[in-house]
Each structure stands twice: as structure tokens, then as C-alpha cells.
Amino acid sequence: MPIDSNYTSLETPHETQRVEAASDAAHVRDQVLAYYTAAALDYRAWSGGFNMHFGYWRSGLNPLRRESMLEELNTQALSRLRLAPGHSRLIDLGGGTGATARAAVLSYPEVRADVVTIVPKQIEIGTLLNQQAPRGDAITMHCADYTATGLPEESYDAVCMIESACHAQGPTKRALLQEAYRLLKPGGRLVMVDAMLLREVSSTGPLASLMSHIYRRWCIAWAVPELCRLDLLPGAMSSIGYEDVQFDNWSWNVAPSVAHVPLFASAFAVVEIVKAKGRLPLWRWRHIVASLLTPLLGLRRCTFAYGAVTATKPAAR
């Protein structure tokens, strides 16, 4: 059937926005998949247990021992889920190779954990690590989009997201938080640990403009569309249905592990560039660049923070 040259599209502005949002979401997924596929094994240099996050320092821990701080962050995050004794189920959305899940099943003997990631390479690595870990058979790996997992609703007592929500779209990560809410049982708990913005990034003034540029480069290098906005988050979470939304600022607690980054990233870059004869893939270069930029963002305490957001799904009435 020939197309009338005078045909006018009946697509509404809302439909156009949905198409654009779907296109943006697909682009973000492609970027995240490409980054974590290319850099999957690089994280082994940062953590022998494949902890793909920063560490938490507390009194009694040696700030020079990175792995103990990385494991402590898992401990701190899991403790805020208030997992009850018994056969609880935990799901880690964007859980990488399952390091936090392995910490959970080890610390809570009757817990079973599910890990969701869109990266097949992480599933492959995580499956091998789980086979070697105590109670690793209590962990199930899922290759799926964490904003649309396809898993049964109200199946989990707790949801955690450790430095993964930053890869979701939007200033409040609404689609991801809605999926987490759908998966939670009534009375279930959520913890989201990540770097976040206290407010909109300003570019007024030379220093603010420089930090805004560093932030944009950091986002590109780490496949992050934008960081979550803490000034907007409580309202967004309340509108979804969450209660008791709180933020614990861990910026000073993670500072010792962030301080490891410049020396670690520099040494890692030299070794890997020599091994690759200067031909590192683009995303591995970006991984190194983002690592070096991270301490600079941390210095801007009036704009950036790192911490844990916790919330509860109301109990059934």
C-alpha cells in the first residue's frame, strides 16, 4: 500500500517520550554491558574476592588492608537489612560476580541469595567463585535487566544494591527502585549503597565548572548516566510506597579505601599497558581514567557523598 505524502503521524508527545526513553535505556544497557565485559577480570587486581566496590573503614581495621575494608562494607550493608533468623531470601540487583551474596550466605547460615546482572562474563566468573565458596550452592545467578528481572513479585525478604544503582537511568533511579519494591515481601528491607549527589551539580564559578567537567568525564568513563540525587530521592521513594527512608553518610568511612586508588590505578595501568603493548581496549582505558578521577570527586563534599540508603516496604495490613 503506497504511503500518502500528506500523511501526518498520530504519535503523541507521550509516545515519543516513551520511544526516546526506551532508546536511552537500551544505550545505557549497551554501555554497561560493554564496560563490565571488558573490565571484568580487572577487578581481580582490586579485590581477590571480586568485591567491585569501595571499602568501609571502622576502628580496629587496618586502613592499609583493602580487602578487609571491602568485606566490611558488605557486613555494614547486610546488617542494615535486618535479616531475620530462618530461611530468608536476599536478592542483589546489579550484584556483579556475587561477592556480597557470598558474604551474606556465609554470615547468615539459612539465607539464600539471588544475584542479578546483565553481564554474562560476570555470571561465568561468579558461578566458578560460588562453587569454591562456603554455601555457594545457596546462591543463584540470573542474567537479566535489574529494572525488569522477570522474577516473581514479593519473593524476597531483602534487596541490596551495592554501587550498581548508579548505572540506572534518572536522578532518582525510579525504575530500579520500583522493581526492587515489586520483588520485596511486605515488611521487607532495602539497602542501596553508592556515590550520590547531594544536589544538582553546579557549573557556576571556575571550581564548580571544573568539578562539573570532571563529573561528566567520570560518568562517561564508568558507564554511569548520572548519579542519584539525594535531595529528590526521599520523595520519589515515598511515592513508590517505601517507608522509613534514611541515609547514612559513609563518606569518611570509605575515604581510606578511596585513598588506595591513585597508587593502585597508576601501578595497574603501567602493568596492563606494558602487557598489552599499549593496546588496551577503550573500556579498559576508561576504567583506569574513572578510577583516577574518583578521589577528585570525593573532595567536593558540598556536592558528592557516599553512603547507604535504607527503606522498608510496608507490612501487609
C-alpha positions in Angstrom: 0.0 0.0 0.0 1.6 3.3 -1.0 2.2 5.9 1.7 0.3 9.2 1.3 2.8 12.0 1.1 0.4 14.1 3.2 0.3 11.6 6.0 0.6 13.1 9.4 2.0 11.0 12.3 -0.5 10.3 15.0 2.2 9.6 17.6 1.6 11.6 20.7 4.3 13.5 22.7 4.0 10.9 25.4 4.6 8.1 22.9 7.6 9.9 21.6 9.0 10.3 25.1 8.5 6.6 25.7 10.3 5.7 22.5 13.2 8.1 23.4 13.3 6.7 26.9 13.5 3.1 25.6 16.3 4.1 23.2 18.2 5.8 26.1 17.7 2.7 28.3 19.0 0.4 25.6 22.0 2.7 25.1 22.8 2.6 28.8 22.5 -1.2 28.9 24.8 -1.5 26.0 27.4 0.8 27.6 27.2 -1.1 31.0 27.5 -4.4 29.2 30.5 -3.3 27.2 32.3 -1.8 30.2 31.8 -4.7 32.6 32.6 -7.3 29.9 35.9 -5.6 29.0 36.9 -4.8 32.6 35.5 -8.0 34.3 38.9 -9.5 35.2 40.4 -6.2 36.1 38.5 -6.2 39.3 40.5 -9.2 40.5 43.5 -6.9 40.9 41.4 -4.6 43.2 40.0 -7.5 45.2 40.9 -11.1 45.5 37.2 -11.8 46.3 36.0 -9.8 43.4 34.4 -7.1 45.6 33.5 -4.5 43.0 33.1 -1.6 45.4 34.9 0.6 47.9 35.7 -0.5 51.4 34.3 0.6 54.8 36.8 1.6 57.5 35.9 1.4 61.2 38.0 1.5 64.3 40.0 -1.7 64.6 40.6 -2.2 60.9 43.9 -1.6 59.3 43.4 1.1 56.6 46.3 -0.4 54.6 44.5 -3.7 54.2 42.0 -3.1 51.4 40.3 -6.5 51.3 39.2 -6.3 55.0 37.6 -2.9 54.4 35.9 -4.3 51.2 34.4 -7.2 53.2 33.4 -4.8 56.0 31.3 -2.8 53.6 29.4 -6.0 52.8 28.9 -6.5 56.5 27.7 -3.0 57.1 25.3 -3.1 54.2 23.9 -6.6 55.1 23.4 -5.6 58.8 21.0 -2.8 57.7 18.7 -5.4 56.1 17.9 -6.8 59.5 17.6 -10.3 58.1 15.5 -12.4 60.5 16.7 -15.9 61.6 15.3 -18.6 59.4 15.1 -19.1 55.7 15.3 -15.6 54.4 15.8 -14.7 50.8 18.0 -11.9 49.6 18.4 -10.5 46.1 21.4 -8.4 45.0 20.4 -6.2 42.0 23.4 -5.5 39.9 25.4 -7.9 42.1 28.3 -8.4 39.7 30.1 -11.7 40.4 28.3 -12.2 43.6 30.8 -11.1 46.3 28.1 -9.6 48.5 25.9 -12.6 48.1 28.8 -14.9 49.1 29.3 -12.7 52.2 25.6 -13.0 53.0 25.3 -16.8 52.8 28.4 -17.1 54.9 27.3 -14.7 57.6 23.7 -15.8 57.7 23.6 -19.7 57.5 20.0 -20.0 56.5 19.8 -17.2 53.9 19.6 -18.0 50.2 20.7 -15.3 47.7 20.0 -14.4 44.1 22.3 -12.2 42.0 21.1 -10.3 39.0 23.5 -8.9 36.4 23.2 -8.3 32.6 26.8 -9.3 32.1 27.3 -13.0 31.0 31.0 -12.7 31.8 30.2 -11.9 35.4 27.8 -14.9 35.6 30.6 -17.1 34.4 33.1 -15.8 36.9 30.6 -15.7 39.8 29.5 -19.3 39.1 33.1 -20.5 39.4 33.6 -18.5 42.6 30.4 -19.8 44.1 31.4 -23.3 43.5 34.6 -22.7 45.6 32.9 -20.7 48.4 31.2 -22.0 51.6 27.5 -22.4 51.0 28.0 -21.2 47.4 25.2 -23.6 46.4 22.8 -21.2 48.2 23.4 -18.5 45.5 21.6 -18.4 42.2 22.9 -16.2 39.4 20.5 -14.5 36.9 21.4 -12.8 33.6 18.7 -10.2 33.4 18.0 -6.5 33.4 17.7 -5.4 37.0 14.9 -3.0 36.2 12.8 -5.8 34.8 14.1 -9.1 36.3 11.0 -11.2 35.4 11.3 -12.8 38.9 8.2 -13.4 41.0 6.9 -10.4 42.9 7.0 -10.3 46.7 9.5 -13.2 46.8 12.4 -11.6 48.8 12.9 -10.5 52.3 15.6 -8.1 51.4 17.1 -6.3 48.4 20.6 -4.9 48.2 22.3 -2.7 45.6 26.0 -2.1 46.1 27.4 0.5 43.7 25.0 -0.7 41.0 22.1 1.8 41.2 24.4 4.5 39.6 24.1 2.6 36.3 20.3 3.0 36.2 18.6 5.9 34.5 17.3 9.1 36.1 18.2 11.2 39.1 16.1 9.0 41.4 16.6 5.6 39.8 12.9 5.2 39.8 12.6 2.2 37.5 15.1 0.2 39.6 13.5 1.2 42.9 10.1 0.2 41.6 11.4 -3.2 40.6 13.0 -3.6 44.0 9.7 -2.7 45.6 7.8 -5.3 43.5 10.3 -8.0 44.5 10.1 -7.3 48.2 7.8 -9.0 50.5 5.6 -6.8 52.7 7.9 -5.7 55.6 11.0 -6.4 53.5 14.0 -4.1 53.7 16.2 -2.4 51.0 19.7 -1.0 51.2 21.3 1.0 48.4 25.0 1.8 48.8 26.5 4.2 46.3 28.1 7.5 45.5 25.4 10.2 45.2 24.7 13.8 44.6 23.6 16.0 47.4 22.0 18.4 44.9 22.2 19.3 41.2 25.8 19.7 40.0 26.6 23.4 39.7 28.8 24.9 37.0 28.8 28.4 38.3 32.3 29.6 39.0 35.7 28.2 37.9 36.0 25.5 40.6 32.4 24.3 40.2 32.8 24.3 36.4 35.9 22.2 36.7 34.2 19.7 39.0 31.2 19.6 36.7 33.5 18.7 33.8 35.3 16.0 35.9 31.9 14.6 36.9 30.8 14.3 33.3 34.1 12.6 32.3 33.8 10.2 35.3 30.2 9.3 34.3 31.3 8.5 30.7 34.3 6.5 31.8 32.3 4.4 34.2 29.1 3.9 32.0 27.1 5.9 34.5 24.2 8.1 33.0 24.1 10.2 36.2 24.3 9.8 40.0 21.3 9.6 42.2 20.1 12.9 43.7 19.7 12.7 47.5 17.6 15.8 47.6 15.0 14.2 45.3 15.2 10.6 46.5 13.1 10.6 49.6 10.0 12.0 47.8 10.5 9.6 44.9 10.7 6.6 47.2 7.7 7.6 49.3 5.7 8.0 46.1 6.6 4.4 45.2 5.4 3.2 48.6 8.6 2.9 50.7 8.6 3.9 54.3 11.3 4.9 56.8 13.7 6.2 54.1 17.0 7.1 55.7 20.5 7.9 54.5 23.7 7.1 56.4 26.7 9.2 55.2 29.7 6.9 54.8 31.9 9.4 53.0 34.6 9.5 55.7 34.3 5.7 56.3 35.2 5.0 52.6 37.9 7.6 52.4 40.7 5.2 53.4 39.9 2.8 50.6 39.4 5.6 48.1 42.9 6.7 49.1 44.2 3.4 47.7 43.0 4.3 44.3 45.7 6.7 42.9 48.6 4.4 43.6 46.7 1.3 42.8 45.3 2.6 39.5 48.7 4.1 38.4 50.5 0.8 39.1 47.8 -1.2 37.5 47.8 1.0 34.4 51.5 0.7 33.9 51.5 -3.1 34.2 48.5 -3.6 31.9 49.7 -1.2 29.3 53.0 -2.9 29.1 51.3 -6.4 28.9 49.0 -5.2 26.2 51.8 -3.3 24.4 49.8 -0.1 24.6 46.7 -1.6 23.0 44.2 -1.7 25.8 40.5 -1.7 24.7 38.7 1.5 25.1 36.6 0.5 28.1 39.7 -0.7 30.0 41.3 2.8 29.4 38.1 4.3 30.7 38.2 2.1 33.7 41.6 3.4 34.6 40.6 7.1 33.9 37.4 6.8 36.1 39.5 5.3 38.9 41.9 8.2 38.9 39.1 10.8 38.8 37.2 9.3 41.7 39.3 10.8 44.5 38.9 14.2 42.9 35.1 14.0 43.1 35.3 12.9 46.7 37.0 16.1 47.6 33.9 18.1 46.6 32.0 17.3 49.8 29.3 20.0 49.2 28.1 18.1 46.1 29.1 14.5 46.4 28.5 11.9 49.1 28.9 8.2 49.6 26.5 6.2 51.8 23.7 3.8 52.4 20.0 4.5 51.7 17.7 2.2 53.6 13.9 1.8 53.4 11.1 -0.6 54.2 8.2 -1.9 52.2 5.1 -1.5 54.5 3.9 -4.7 56.2 0.7 -6.2 54.9 -2.4 -4.9 56.7 
